[in-house]
């Protein structure tokens, strides 16, 4: 069965959604903002907006990347500064030059030094399997280091006011918030919503004893920069969380199994459509072996359902919402180990 996401109609719809949802700032204002941070050697004619698919107002200059936010309630870019301050001197990660939250400017501003190298998004199909596996191993070794950064509470780093004593409580709170929005906007049937809610709340306690660590939740080819066979930077920590360690896996597994999902609505979708990098799965299991315990499929199943409900509540596409809810109800509400093996993550991991 062909997924809704593979249709031209859906790709046009998502492209249009990005254009509507991402605010724009004039190039002249971007130049003015850079000057407030002592950066005046910028040629305005060389500044351009990032490609569609980036959820922030993001601008690329010859030597800098600038992110601009207007939400005074959310520190959208703060995680980039936190991880750079802690690990920037020894790990290949984003290089933050300046961060401001409505103090020097009328915006939240993140200014980064443009990393040397090529976005993996652009040349991944030019690499041999051996070269890509070597880069992937470096990525996972860096991620393992980041997981050593621990916290006392769980939550989204961008939302400092919402801290929870357990990952179970964090997931439950977010699930119920999204479920309420889905119900109020009639984005799925009440019967399906009740079934999904009952399953989620009955099983989320599996996370009760987890520790809170720093997790980059959006690891894919669009956020990795490399020079030859060396990673030069991992970027875009905007959605980082203090979460259970297993939370690092969904985007990595998504990259391995279905990289096209990360470039929906962009010019790159057609070259990624139907492709996968499943030969990298053994590398993942070896480098992050400590995450693959007997509960990993159940945990990923719950995280996946929670994330899907968040996207449904965001209402990017009516057709996608319908397909996703149907898939959850028919395939993901696994009440036994045998049924877990037939869920999305159960099939991929073979556990």
Secondary structure, DSSP 8 states (H G I E B T S, - for coil): ---GGGSHHHHHHHHHHHHHHS----HHHHHHHHHHTT-----GGG-EE--TT-SSEEEE-SSEEEEEE--TT--TTHHHHHHHHHHTTTSSB-EEEEEEESSSSSSEEEEEE--SSEEHHHHGGGS-HHHHHHHHHHHHHHHHHHTT-EESSBEETT-TT--BSSHHHHHHHHHHHHHHHHHHTT-S-HHHHHHHHHHHHHHGGGGTT--EEEE----SGGGEEEETTEEEEE---TT-EEE-GGGGHHHHHHHHH-GGGGGTTSTTHHHHTT---GGGHHHHHHHTGGG-STTHHHHHHHHHHHHHHHHHHHTS-HHHHHHHHHHIIIII---SHHHHTTSHHHHHHT-
